């Protein structure tokens, strides 16, 4: 109360009103700046989360491709091995048959 009276006596009613308006404007500007900073931080966090999700999806796709390629290679190798073993067995059978026929 004393401070208000001193301010009124010192600056007059208009001075007090100007001081109140300036204080309100400063508080409003500070609040707006804080809200803008919080929104910017939230947007950055969302962007970072989206980037992380996209990177995880890309990595998962790469892993899936690697697994599929590995499975295909394993199947091809198994087929080649089976064919090779079959050819060896067939050759041995033919040799045995020839030996038996010759004998």
HELIX and SHEET records of a PDB file:
HELIX    1   1 UNK A    2  UNK A  102  1                                 101    
END                                                                             
